[in-house]
Amino acid sequence: MVVKNICCLGAGYVGGPTCSVIALKCPEIKVTVVDLSKERISQWNSDKLPIYEPGLDEVVKACRGKNLFFSNDINNSILEADLIFISVNTPTKTFGNGKGRAPDLKYVEGAARLIANIARSNKIVVEKSTVPVNAAESIMKILKANQRSGVSYQILSNPEFLAEGTAINDLLNADRVLIGGEETPGGEAAIEELCAIYEHWIPRKNILTTNTWSSELSKLAANAMLAQRISSINSLSAICESTGADVAEVARAVGLDSRIGPKFLQASIGFGGSCFQKDILNLVYICESLNLPEVGAYWQQVIDMNEYQKKRFTSKVIESLFNTVSGKKICIMGFAFKKNTGDTRESPAIYVAKTMLDEGASINIYDPKVEETQIYEDLTHPLISESPEHVRKHVTVFKDAYSATNGCHAIVLCTEWDEFITLDYEKIYDQMMKPAYMFDGRKILDHENLLRIGFNVETIGKRLGRPFVRRRWSSNPAVL
């Protein structure tokens, strides 16, 4: 089979960018991204894409309408496709066996059944979603149990290793592309077909082929180890604050060791996003299912440390504000889980906002890329708030940082947007309630300058001194 048509089931954070880059680099291949959501497909076909990624707009506009298409016509897209990516959501189960840890594979199963019902010719089916080990085997069982006469399938695992905010660069300059398949003639041929697609721009030496199970586990293992590094440095940040050490200096000293390296050693309020927590919980569930409780407990501690860091940070906010935020106005700067994305899944800002609301505060929120509707949707979720009316009464979303901070008692910086570094903090200080507090959960601001201005400043992994005494000289006694 020579792949001429690709169909991607799922137009989300993985399917959209991945297939856009494939279309860019493989102009001879027709790439169609399909989704049940008419609103999402309409956004992909508009000037305002449903997700924000630096460089994504340019890639989509260069290919859309030529060999890249976004459609709700799922049936025809499957019929035409030689290769089908499954890029649907795999959230953590909220009920039943494995609740809170196991992935919910209903969308993957639904995609497999859809392919089986529609396909009339041979297909290469590629699992792109993050799935547990042996998911490919489950997909194959569904396809074989429902396959039509004369139709055959090859199942491949091709996990993504994309970081939100750098996804396009990660796709164009991938450290590695991982492809897992069956060790049979048909499986090996399918692997070569997918390799040929990536070889349009990825050197063959960077394309790693494995068996299916190794590929599936590698995705979980990579995210678990990255999250482990974050939890490790965050655990050390607590020691730094108690001893007078500076976690940034510790991280730099540790990161200069060539065996360790500097990446993912930036202490913060905690990690978020759609992958780390979900994938580690998945790994914990696998360990427990395999009767490896000690291994499961080890990885569970990575999650526990992340939760501890968020709790520790928000407790510091409350304690600093005279042990109460009731009736006070708190500004949350940044709602996305990291900069250069509008994704709010598992964002630490949600935890901070929930805690402040539960403690009786009113919240002002500003984020340059997260839509107001998304913020309210997150904060009114049943797992976050029992009263949507209370949220809408006490939460206000603003279009700029200066309006959001006006009249606030404290600022809690939750996302490391570059914009926040360059704000006029003299202006912000002047319009805040006094004493004015800054809680830098991302360690990106000039703390000495903030102290000079007059802010009380708290950050992660470092003790800071008291603010400088502000002296105003004027011939008018009213401003002294």
C-alpha positions, -999 to 999 in steps of 0.1 A, spaced: 0 0 0 12 35 -9 -4 60 14 -21 87 -6 -49 96 17 -47 101 55 -77 105 78 -73 117 114 -102 110 139 -100 139 164 -93 175 157 -77 184 191 -43 194 204 -27 163 189 -46 156 157 -48 192 144 -11 202 146 3 167 137 -18 164 105 -11 200 96 26 194 96 22 162 77 2 180 51 29 207 49 58 182 45 39 157 23 21 178 -4 13 147 -25 -8 132 4 -44 144 10 -48 148 48 -83 151 63 -89 159 100 -124 149 111 -144 155 143 -180 151 155 -180 187 167 -193 210 140 -181 240 161 -145 228 163 -143 220 126 -158 254 118 -130 270 139 -103 250 121 -117 264 88 -118 300 102 -92 326 108 -93 319 146 -82 283 152 -96 264 182 -62 261 198 -32 284 201 2 272 192 30 294 180 35 288 142 3 267 138 -16 295 120 10 298 93 12 260 87 -26 256 85 -30 286 61 -3 273 38 -20 239 34 -57 243 41 -78 238 10 -49 223 -9 -41 190 7 -53 197 42 -90 196 50 -111 198 82 -144 181 80 -174 166 97 -178 140 69 -163 112 89 -177 83 67 -163 94 34 -130 104 50 -126 68 64 -137 53 32 -110 72 12 -82 68 37 -53 44 34 -40 53 68 -61 65 98 -48 82 129 -69 78 161 -63 110 180 -94 111 203 -95 120 239 -85 94 266 -95 111 299 -91 95 333 -122 75 344 -145 93 368 -165 62 378 -163 24 378 -134 1 379 -101 21 379 -119 54 389 -94 82 392 -65 63 376 -74 42 346 -79 59 312 -114 59 298 -110 43 264 -147 47 252 -137 72 225 -109 49 213 -133 19 212 -159 41 195 -133 51 168 -124 14 162 -160 4 158 -166 33 135 -137 23 113 -149 -14 112 -184 -3 103 -174 20 74 -142 6 59 -144 -12 26 -107 -16 19 -74 -24 37 -64 2 63 -34 11 84 -48 22 118 -25 42 140 -31 49 176 -19 84 183 -38 90 215 -21 82 248 -33 48 257 -24 20 282 -2 -9 272 -22 -35 251 -46 -9 237 -36 -18 202 -45 -53 209 -80 -42 220 -84 -21 188 -74 -51 167 -99 -74 185 -127 -49 177 -117 -45 141 -113 -83 135 -145 -91 152 -163 -67 128 -142 -68 97 -158 -73 63 -147 -99 39 -116 -89 20 -107 -61 44 -76 -63 65 -61 -41 91 -26 -33 105 -25 -16 139 5 7 147 14 27 178 28 61 171 26 81 203 32 119 202 59 136 223 46 172 219 49 199 245 21 224 243 35 258 234 62 243 213 42 216 194 50 228 159 87 230 166 85 195 183 69 181 151 93 198 127 124 190 147 115 159 166 141 143 189 126 110 178 96 95 161 84 62 177 65 36 157 55 3 172 39 -26 153 35 -63 150 66 -84 141 49 -99 111 54 -93 74 22 -72 73 31 -53 104 66 -46 92 53 -33 59 28 -10 76 57 3 98 77 11 66 47 30 51 44 52 82 82 57 83 81 68 47 57 96 56 79 109 84 110 106 63 98 135 42 114 157 69 127 135 98 161 117 93 157 79 94 181 76 122 156 96 144 128 72 136 127 44 162 108 12 155 98 -11 183 71 -37 191 37 -23 199 39 -27 236 72 -10 240 59 19 220 28 23 242 47 21 274 74 45 262 49 73 260 38 68 296 74 64 308 86 96 291 59 117 307 63 101 341 100 108 342 96 144 331 69 149 358 92 132 383 119 158 377 94 186 383 82 170 415 118 164 426 128 200 423 96 212 438 102 190 469 136 207 472 120 241 469 103 235 503 137 228 518 152 259 503 125 281 518 131 266 552 169 269 551 176 300 532 189 283 501 178 295 466 162 267 445 172 285 413 209 283 424 204 246 434 188 238 401 216 255 382 243 236 401 225 203 397 217 209 360 253 215 351 259 179 358 260 163 323 244 132 337 213 152 348 210 183 326 190 215 332 156 207 316 125 204 338 143 216 369 124 249 372 105 249 405 70 263 403 35 261 417 32 227 401 27 210 367 -5 208 348 -17 200 313 -35 170 298 -6 145 299 15 144 330 -10 136 357 -32 115 335 -3 94 322 12 88 357 -22 78 371 -24 54 341 10 40 350 0 36 386 -31 17 375 -11 -6 353 13 -13 382 -16 -22 405 -32 -43 378 0 -62 374 3 -67 412 32 -43 415 20 -21 444 55 -9 454 61 4 419 27 20 418 33 37 451 66 51 438 49 68 408 19 79 429 43 99 450 51 121 420 14 131 418 12 135 456 42 159 456 26 180 428 -6 183 449 14 192 480 32 219 461 0 235 450 -15 233 485 17 247 500 17 277 477 -19 286 483 -15 282 520 14 307 518 -9 332 501 -36 329 528 -11 330 557 7 361 542 -26 380 539 -31 379 577 -44 343 576 -76 353 558 -87 363 523 -124 366 531 -138 397 516 -105 404 498 -99 408 461 -72 385 446 -59 389 410 -48 356 393 -25 365 364 -24 336 340 -49 308 338 -34 285 312 -13 256 326 18 270 308 27 299 285 21 298 247 -10 277 250 -47 283 258 -50 249 274 -63 250 310 -65 213 317 -52 205 352 -39 241 354 -26 251 389 -46 283 385 -78 263 388 -67 250 422 -56 285 434 -89 300 423 -110 273 439 -91 277 472 -95 314 472 -132 312 464 -137 286 491 -119 310 516 -143 338 507 -122 359 483 -133 376 451 -112 368 421 -100 389 391 -85 368 363 -64 378 333 -49 355 307 -38 367 272 -50 335 254 -76 317 275 -112 326 266 -136 339 292 -160 311 285 -133 285 292 -124 301 325 -160 300 337 -165 265 324 -135 253 344 -145 270 376 -181 260 375 -173 223 368 -190 201 394 -157 189 407 -145 225 413 -176 243 426 -211 232 438 -225 267 431 -220 281 396 -239 312 408 -213 318 435 -185 316 409 -201 340 385 -208 364 414 -172 364 427 -151 359 396 -145 386 370 -124 380 338 -105 410 324 -90 418 290 -57 433 304 -35 430 334 -39 466 346 -77 464 349 -74 430 365 -51 442 393 -69 475 400 -80 475 437 -67 441 445 -50 431 477 -27 405 461 -15 392 427 -10 355 423 11 348 391 2 313 379 14 313 342 48 323 330 36 345 301 64 367 288 40 397 288 40 395 326 77 402 328 74 436 310 44 450 329 47 484 346 46 473 382 49 508 395 16 516 379 1 483 392 13 489 427 -1 524 428 -36 512 421 -36 482 445 -47 480 481 -19 484 506 0 465 518 2 450 482 13 414 478 29 396 449 30 358 449 52 347 420 43 311 414 66 308 383 97 327 395 99 349 364 97 384 379 124 408 391 118 404 428 143 430 440 126 456 418 92 446 432 105 449 467 120 484 458 86 494 445 70 484 478 54 450 471 55 423 497 69 394 476 67 356 480 80 331 455 89 294 452 120 280 468 136 313 480 133 336 510 129 373 502 134 403 524 110 430 533 100 457 509 120 489 508 104 519 525 89 541 498 97 578 502 78 603 482 92 638 480 67 666 472 59 702 481 23 691 484 18 675 519 -12 655 505 11 631 486 38 627 512 
